[in-house]
Amino acid sequence: MSNFARPPRRSWPYAVTAVLVLALNEGWAARDVQRLATILLVLVALICVLGESGDQ
């Protein structure tokens, strides 16, 4: 069996979803969960952009 190069797994969508579900289950207000989601998505976007610039 040969080893094929697989693209890296992107697990951040699962992590963000898990954090948001946990916040909802803990009784956070919908507005607070929306703010958390916004912050997490901006953070992920920054990490992705910085990661791409490091590949060059």
Secondary structure, 3 states (H helix, E strand, C coil): CCCCCCCCCCCHHHHHHHHHHHHHHCCCCHHHHHHHHHHHHHHHHHHHHHHHHHCC
